[in-house]
Amino acid sequence: MSSFIPVPDDSDFSFSNLPWGAVRWHDGAVHLATRIGDTVISLNMLRRAGFLADHSSLDDRVFNAFIECGPGAWLAVRTELQTLYRTGSDWEHHGARSACEAPADRVPPVLPVRIGDYTDFYASRQHATNVGMMFRDPENALLPNWLHIPVGYHGRASTVNVSGTEVVRPNGQRKGPNDPLPVFGPSTKLDFELEVGMILRGGPSDGSWIPVDQAEEHIFGLVLFNDWSARDIQQWEYVPLGPFLAKNFASTMSPWIVPYAALSESRCAGAEQAEPKPLPYLEQDRSASHWDIALEVSIAAEDGSETRISRSNAKYLYWSFAQQIAHHSINGCVIRSGDLMASGTISGNEPGSFGSMLELAWNGTRPITLSDGSQRSFIEDGDTVILRGHTERGPRIGFGPCSARVLPAKPWQK
């Protein structure tokens, strides 16, 4: 099926995508929207034109209520949009159509969901191994629990921002291995993390859980996600309870949520989990447990020059999204519509596929040279980090850029 709206071959927003987003419309109000190529379509304006009549929740500023309606409603809206915008539709020449559409560069995106809770996982075996080799025993890089449970921590939803929002370098305590006492000041090891996030539909609230074979029914869609990290602050604070100030200062999310239904043709097998075998509540068929989504990271320096520094893929995750959801809820934890779960840094086996500067520059010992000749061990003020991703199977379906520019730390005064 094709649309009468032209779509460049390299566009992330093919007619097969129809992502969920929110934009500031011409009237100044926030409208829920979708997108075909470079054209944004207001769902609110379509409802005013007489379409999507059964979906009043699309008049909201965020998708939370619509997400709660479940997969049947999600599919019904996608089907109606596909019918309306397909080649040969009467809507192409309808007089009301122009009021429903806008060029993407004229309607800035805003965060499309109200994120009540955010959880970050640590689901890439390669990433966990690399970190363990750097900071612990290289012969026993993985901690004893890692191959048995999808390790995660509860993040801070209040500082999850939409792509394009600037990030202020955080202040905090840091202490090097040879320092007698900790010092306070701006992080000197600011890092990105290449991740894929899930926007979720709520689960049971009676103490029961979401089974692994039903977990994907709760995935509204996927986003690109950068969970910014201050590695020097993290190294000092993370024992015994894990990341705190090193993570909660900022996270960046791509503005368009790629629908779960749009990704069906990009399924692929996950890594074998035989030694050790997961406990029964985490067991799943691995033949199509993952998505083949090509990922990349670039750094744009202050002069505008851009250098791609990493190519990775969502298929490298060891723990699948379904396993992450099942484990998160197995103790009765309530998952609410609009909640965000992120994969953790996604790294492949080769150095060029690592998903953080910590790994790419190996904790500062192997600086990366950018196209302007400058070098980076970690992210500097003025740098813009850009994540991109699109499917490798079936029609091209992408996320658009997930980017943020780093500003200097705020000066601290007592």
C-alpha positions as CSV (number, residue, x, y, z in Angstrom):
1,M,0.0,0.0,0.0
2,S,1.3,3.4,-0.9
3,S,0.2,7.0,0.1
4,F,-0.6,9.9,-2.2
5,I,1.9,11.9,0.0
6,P,5.4,11.6,-1.5
7,V,7.9,9.9,0.7
8,P,11.7,10.0,-0.1
9,D,13.3,6.6,-0.4
10,D,15.6,7.3,2.6
11,S,12.8,8.7,4.8
12,D,12.3,7.2,8.3
13,F,8.6,7.9,7.9
14,S,7.3,5.6,5.2
15,F,3.6,4.9,4.9
16,S,4.2,1.6,6.7
17,N,5.4,3.5,9.8
18,L,2.6,6.0,10.8
19,P,4.3,6.9,14.1
20,W,2.6,8.4,17.1
21,G,3.8,11.9,18.1
22,A,2.8,15.2,19.6
23,V,3.5,18.6,18.1
24,R,2.8,22.3,18.8
25,W,0.3,23.1,16.1
26,H,-0.2,26.5,14.3
27,D,-2.7,27.5,16.9
28,G,-0.2,27.1,19.7
29,A,-1.9,24.1,21.2
30,V,-0.4,20.6,21.4
31,H,-1.9,18.2,19.0
32,L,-1.4,14.4,18.9
33,A,-0.2,13.6,15.4
34,T,1.3,11.1,12.9
35,R,3.7,11.6,10.1
36,I,4.2,10.5,6.5
37,G,7.5,11.6,5.0
38,D,7.9,15.3,5.8
39,T,4.2,15.9,6.4
40,V,2.7,15.9,9.9
41,I,-0.9,15.1,10.3
42,S,-2.9,16.3,13.3
43,L,-5.2,13.6,14.7
44,N,-7.1,16.3,16.5
45,M,-7.9,18.1,13.2
46,L,-8.8,14.8,11.5
47,R,-11.4,14.3,14.3
48,R,-12.7,17.8,13.6
49,A,-13.1,16.8,10.0
50,G,-15.2,13.9,11.0
51,F,-12.7,11.0,11.1
52,L,-11.5,8.9,14.0
53,A,-14.9,9.4,15.5
54,D,-14.6,6.5,18.1
55,H,-11.3,7.8,19.6
56,S,-12.0,10.9,21.7
57,S,-8.8,10.3,23.7
58,L,-6.9,11.6,20.6
59,D,-8.0,15.1,21.6
60,D,-5.7,15.0,24.6
61,R,-2.2,16.5,24.7
62,V,-0.6,13.1,25.4
63,F,-1.3,9.5,24.4
64,N,-1.7,8.0,27.8
65,A,-5.5,7.6,27.7
66,F,-5.3,6.2,24.1
67,I,-2.6,3.8,25.1
68,E,-4.9,2.5,27.9
69,C,-7.5,1.7,25.2
70,G,-5.3,-1.2,24.1
71,P,-4.1,-2.8,20.8
72,G,-7.6,-3.0,19.3
73,A,-7.9,0.8,19.3
74,W,-4.3,1.3,18.1
75,L,-4.9,-1.0,15.1
76,A,-8.2,0.6,14.3
77,V,-6.7,4.1,14.1
78,R,-3.8,2.8,12.0
79,T,-6.2,1.1,9.6
80,E,-8.4,4.2,9.3
81,L,-5.3,6.4,8.6
82,Q,-4.0,3.9,6.0
83,T,-7.4,3.9,4.3
84,L,-7.6,7.7,4.3
85,Y,-4.1,8.4,3.0
86,R,-3.7,5.5,0.5
87,T,-3.2,6.2,-3.2
88,G,-6.5,6.8,-4.9
89,S,-8.4,8.0,-1.7
90,D,-11.0,10.7,-2.1
91,W,-9.3,12.5,0.8
92,E,-6.4,13.6,-1.4
93,H,-8.5,16.3,-3.0
94,H,-10.8,17.1,-0.1
95,G,-11.1,20.7,0.8
96,A,-10.7,20.1,4.6
97,R,-7.4,18.2,4.1
98,S,-5.0,21.2,4.2
99,A,-6.1,22.2,7.7
100,C,-5.1,18.7,9.0
101,E,-1.5,18.8,7.6
102,A,1.7,20.8,8.2
103,P,5.3,20.5,7.1
104,A,7.4,18.8,9.8
105,D,9.7,21.8,10.2
106,R,6.8,24.1,11.0
107,V,5.3,22.1,14.0
108,P,7.9,21.4,16.7
109,P,7.6,18.1,18.5
110,V,6.9,17.8,22.2
111,L,7.0,14.8,24.5
112,P,4.1,12.6,23.4
113,V,3.4,10.8,26.7
114,R,3.2,11.6,30.3
115,I,5.9,9.3,31.7
116,G,4.9,8.3,35.2
117,D,7.8,5.9,35.8
118,Y,11.0,5.1,33.9
119,T,13.1,2.0,34.3
120,D,16.5,1.5,32.6
121,F,17.8,-2.0,32.0
122,Y,21.3,-3.4,31.4
123,A,20.3,-5.9,28.8
124,S,23.3,-6.0,26.4
125,R,25.8,-8.8,27.3
126,Q,28.6,-7.1,25.3
127,H,28.1,-3.8,27.1
128,A,28.0,-5.4,30.5
129,T,31.1,-7.5,29.7
130,N,33.0,-4.4,28.5
131,V,32.2,-2.5,31.7
132,G,33.1,-5.4,33.9
133,M,36.4,-5.8,32.1
134,M,37.3,-2.1,32.7
135,F,36.3,-1.9,36.3
136,R,36.4,-5.4,37.7
137,D,38.1,-8.7,37.0
138,P,38.4,-9.2,33.2
139,E,38.2,-13.0,33.7
140,N,34.9,-12.6,35.5
141,A,33.5,-9.5,33.9
142,L,29.8,-10.4,34.4
143,L,28.4,-10.4,37.9
144,P,27.0,-13.7,39.0
145,N,23.3,-12.6,38.6
146,W,23.6,-11.1,35.1
147,L,22.9,-14.3,33.1
148,H,19.9,-15.1,35.3
149,I,17.9,-11.9,35.5
150,P,17.4,-8.7,33.4
151,V,19.3,-6.3,35.6
152,G,17.8,-2.8,35.8
153,Y,17.3,0.2,38.0
154,H,14.5,2.8,38.5
155,G,15.3,6.1,36.7
156,R,14.0,9.6,37.0
157,A,11.0,10.4,34.7
158,S,11.0,14.1,35.5
159,T,14.2,14.7,33.5
160,V,13.2,12.6,30.4
161,N,13.1,15.3,27.6
162,V,12.2,15.2,23.9
163,S,14.9,15.3,21.3
164,G,16.3,18.8,20.8
165,T,16.2,19.7,24.5
166,E,19.7,20.9,25.6
167,V,21.5,19.0,28.3
168,V,23.3,20.9,31.1
169,R,26.5,19.2,32.3
170,P,25.8,17.9,35.8
171,N,27.7,18.8,39.0
172,G,28.4,16.1,41.6
173,Q,30.9,14.4,43.7
174,R,33.7,12.4,42.1
175,K,36.7,10.6,43.4
176,G,39.5,9.0,41.4
177,P,41.2,5.8,42.6
178,N,44.3,7.8,43.7
179,D,42.4,10.8,45.2
180,P,42.5,11.0,49.0
181,L,39.0,12.6,49.2
182,P,36.1,13.2,46.9
183,V,35.8,16.6,45.2
184,F,32.8,18.5,43.9
185,G,32.3,20.0,40.5
186,P,31.2,19.5,36.9
187,S,31.5,15.9,35.5
188,T,34.6,15.5,33.4
189,K,33.4,12.1,32.0
190,L,30.0,13.0,30.4
191,D,28.8,10.1,28.3
192,F,25.9,9.0,26.1
193,E,24.1,5.6,26.1
194,L,22.6,4.2,22.9
195,E,19.3,2.6,23.8
196,V,15.9,1.6,22.5
197,G,13.0,2.4,24.8
198,M,9.5,0.9,25.1
199,I,6.3,3.0,25.7
200,L,4.0,0.6,27.6
201,R,0.3,-0.1,28.2
202,G,-0.6,-0.7,31.8
203,G,-0.7,-4.1,33.5
204,P,-2.5,-5.7,36.4
205,S,-2.8,-4.0,39.7
206,D,-3.8,-6.9,41.9
207,G,-0.3,-8.3,42.6
208,S,-0.2,-10.5,39.6
209,W,2.2,-10.0,36.6
210,I,2.6,-9.8,32.8
211,P,3.6,-13.3,31.4
212,V,6.5,-13.3,29.1
213,D,4.4,-14.7,26.2
214,Q,1.9,-11.8,26.6
215,A,4.4,-9.1,27.3
216,E,4.5,-7.6,23.8
217,E,0.7,-7.0,24.0
218,H,1.7,-4.1,26.3
219,I,4.2,-2.5,23.9
220,F,2.6,0.6,22.4
221,G,5.7,1.4,20.5
222,L,9.5,1.9,20.5
223,V,11.7,5.0,20.7
224,L,15.3,5.9,20.5
225,F,16.7,6.8,23.9
226,N,19.9,8.4,25.2
227,D,20.3,7.9,29.0
228,W,23.1,10.4,29.6
229,S,25.7,9.3,32.1
230,A,28.3,11.0,34.2
231,R,30.9,8.2,34.5
232,D,33.1,9.8,37.1
233,I,30.1,10.6,39.4
234,Q,28.8,7.1,38.8
235,Q,32.0,5.3,39.7
236,W,32.1,7.0,43.1
237,E,28.4,6.7,44.0
238,Y,27.2,3.4,42.6
239,V,28.2,1.2,45.5
240,P,26.1,-0.2,47.1
241,L,22.8,0.9,45.5
242,G,23.6,1.7,41.9
243,P,23.4,4.9,39.8
244,F,21.9,8.1,41.3
245,L,23.1,11.6,40.4
246,A,25.2,10.2,37.5
247,K,22.0,9.3,35.7
248,N,19.0,11.3,36.9
249,F,20.1,14.7,35.5
250,A,18.9,14.1,31.9
251,S,17.6,11.5,29.4
252,T,16.7,12.2,25.7
253,M,13.9,10.5,23.9
254,S,13.1,10.6,20.2
255,P,9.8,12.4,19.5
256,W,8.1,9.9,17.3
257,I,7.0,6.5,18.8
258,V,7.2,3.8,16.2
259,P,4.1,1.6,16.6
260,Y,4.6,-2.0,17.6
261,A,2.4,-3.1,14.7
262,A,4.7,-1.4,12.2
263,L,7.7,-3.5,13.2
264,S,6.3,-7.0,12.5
265,E,8.4,-7.5,9.3
266,S,11.7,-6.7,11.1
267,R,11.6,-9.6,13.6
268,C,14.7,-11.7,14.1
269,A,16.1,-14.3,16.4
270,G,17.7,-13.5,19.7
271,A,20.9,-14.9,21.2
272,E,20.6,-18.4,22.5
273,Q,20.0,-18.7,26.2
274,A,21.1,-22.2,27.1
275,E,23.9,-21.9,29.6
276,P,22.4,-21.0,32.0
277,K,18.8,-21.6,31.0
278,P,16.4,-18.8,32.2
279,L,14.0,-19.6,35.0
280,P,10.6,-20.7,33.7
281,Y,8.9,-17.2,34.0
282,L,11.6,-15.8,31.6
283,E,11.7,-18.7,29.1
284,Q,10.6,-17.7,25.6
285,D,10.8,-18.8,22.0
286,R,14.0,-17.0,20.7
287,S,13.3,-17.6,17.0
288,A,11.7,-14.1,16.6
289,S,12.2,-12.5,20.0
290,H,14.1,-9.5,18.8
291,W,14.0,-6.7,16.2
292,D,16.6,-6.1,13.5
293,I,16.9,-2.3,14.0
294,A,20.1,-0.7,12.7
295,L,21.4,2.0,15.2
296,E,24.1,4.6,14.9
297,V,25.6,7.5,16.9
298,S,27.2,10.7,15.6
299,I,28.8,13.6,17.3
300,A,28.3,17.1,15.8
301,A,31.0,19.5,16.9
302,E,30.3,23.2,17.5
303,D,31.4,24.0,13.9
304,G,28.6,21.8,12.6
305,S,30.8,19.0,11.3
306,E,29.3,15.6,12.1
307,T,31.2,12.3,12.7
308,R,29.5,8.9,12.9
309,I,31.3,7.1,15.8
310,S,29.3,3.9,16.2
311,R,27.0,1.5,14.3
312,S,25.1,-1.0,16.4
313,N,21.8,-3.0,16.3
314,A,18.9,-3.8,18.6
315,K,19.3,-7.5,17.8
316,Y,22.4,-7.5,20.0
317,L,20.4,-7.4,23.2
318,Y,20.7,-10.5,25.3
319,W,17.5,-10.0,27.3
320,S,14.5,-9.3,25.0
321,F,11.9,-6.6,25.6
322,A,9.4,-9.2,26.6
323,Q,11.7,-10.7,29.2
324,Q,12.4,-7.2,30.6
325,I,8.6,-6.6,31.0
326,A,8.0,-10.0,32.5
327,H,10.8,-9.6,35.0
328,H,9.8,-6.1,36.0
329,S,6.2,-7.2,36.8
330,I,6.8,-10.6,38.3
331,N,6.8,-9.3,41.9
332,G,3.5,-7.5,41.4
333,C,5.0,-4.2,40.4
334,V,2.2,-2.1,38.7
335,I,3.0,-1.0,35.1
336,R,1.0,2.1,34.1
337,S,0.1,3.3,30.6
338,G,2.7,5.7,29.4
339,D,5.5,4.2,31.5
340,L,8.9,4.0,29.8
341,M,11.4,1.1,29.9
342,A,14.7,1.4,28.2
343,S,17.1,-1.4,27.1
344,G,20.3,-0.1,28.5
345,T,23.3,0.6,26.3
346,I,23.3,-1.6,23.2
347,S,26.8,-2.8,22.1
348,G,27.9,-5.3,19.5
349,N,31.0,-7.4,19.5
350,E,33.3,-5.1,17.5
351,P,34.7,-1.8,18.8
352,G,32.9,0.2,16.2
353,S,29.6,-1.1,17.4
354,F,29.9,-0.1,21.1
355,G,27.1,2.0,22.4
356,S,28.8,4.4,24.8
357,M,31.9,6.7,24.8
358,L,33.1,4.8,27.9
359,E,33.6,1.7,25.6
360,L,34.5,3.5,22.3
361,A,37.3,5.4,24.0
362,W,37.9,2.6,26.6
363,N,37.5,4.9,29.6
364,G,39.6,7.6,28.0
365,T,42.6,5.5,27.0
366,R,41.8,5.4,23.2
367,P,40.5,8.8,22.2
368,I,38.3,9.1,19.0
369,T,39.3,11.5,16.3
370,L,36.4,13.5,14.8
371,S,36.2,14.8,11.2
372,D,37.4,18.2,12.2
373,G,40.6,16.7,13.6
374,S,39.7,17.1,17.3
375,Q,39.7,14.2,19.7
376,R,37.1,12.9,22.2
377,S,37.5,10.7,25.2
378,F,34.1,11.8,26.6
379,I,31.5,14.4,25.5
380,E,32.6,18.0,25.6
381,D,30.5,21.2,26.0
382,G,29.1,22.3,22.7
383,D,28.9,18.8,21.3
384,T,25.6,17.5,19.9
385,V,25.1,13.7,20.2
386,I,22.7,12.3,17.6
387,L,21.2,8.8,17.7
388,R,19.5,7.4,14.6
389,G,17.8,4.1,13.8
390,H,15.8,2.2,11.2
391,T,14.6,-1.3,10.4
392,E,16.8,-3.6,8.3
393,R,14.0,-5.9,7.2
394,G,10.8,-5.1,5.3
395,P,10.0,-1.5,4.5
396,R,12.2,1.2,5.9
397,I,10.8,2.3,9.3
398,G,12.8,4.7,11.3
399,F,12.6,7.0,14.4
400,G,14.0,10.3,13.2
401,P,17.0,11.7,15.1
402,C,17.3,11.7,18.8
403,S,19.7,14.5,19.6
404,A,20.7,16.9,22.3
405,R,23.5,19.6,22.6
406,V,25.5,19.8,25.8
407,L,25.8,23.1,27.7
408,P,28.3,24.0,30.4
409,A,27.6,23.1,34.0
410,K,25.8,25.7,36.1
411,P,28.2,27.4,38.5
412,W,27.6,26.3,42.1
413,Q,27.6,28.8,45.0
414,K,26.9,28.1,48.6
